[in-house]
Amino acid sequence: MERRNVTVDEVIEMVKRLPADKLAVAYDFIAFIQARADADADDWLNDSEETMAAEDALWDAVAAQHADKRAQVEAQIAAAPTLPMFDESGRWLVDDYTDADFEDAIRQARGRGV
């Protein structure tokens, strides 16, 4: 698509010709473009190597700080009972499950020592 210079007056005239039910859409789109322009939304793409390394170090420190909790949660997930999402013919089962189905699965898992 070829870019050309457009004046504010041309945009205003075009908006004036829009049907009333399209004005909110036009307004939302212009607000979106303006917000991106104001925030320099893609500025993070130009971060320096030092900035990225500092952010990585921060994320690594947070992950290390919560490593024990993560291990606990992963163990709980691994030990939790599961129910199939589909039956053998491919029918979706999840919407048909009740709380009783989940409680039964938990009781069965506890009976197996999980």
C-alpha positions, 0 to 999 in steps of 0.5 A: 500500500502506497503511503501519502501525506494526509491532512487533518482536514481530510481525515475530519472530512472523511469522519464527517461522512461516516454513518453515525453507527461507525463513529465509535469504531473510528474513534476507538481506532484513532484512540488506539493509534494515538495510544501506541504513538504516545507510548512508543510501544515498540521501544522495548525492541531497541533495548540494549544488551545490558538492559536485557541482561539485567531483566534476565537476571531479575527474572532468574532471581525471582524464579530462584526465590520461589523455586521451592514453591514451584516444586511443591506446585509441580508435585501437586499437579503431578499427583492430582487425579485426572479425568479424560477430556474425550471418550473413545469416540472423541466426544467432549466430556468436560462439560458433562462433569459434575463436582461429584465426578471430581470428588470421586476422582480425588477419593480414588487417588487418595485410596491409591496413596496419591 
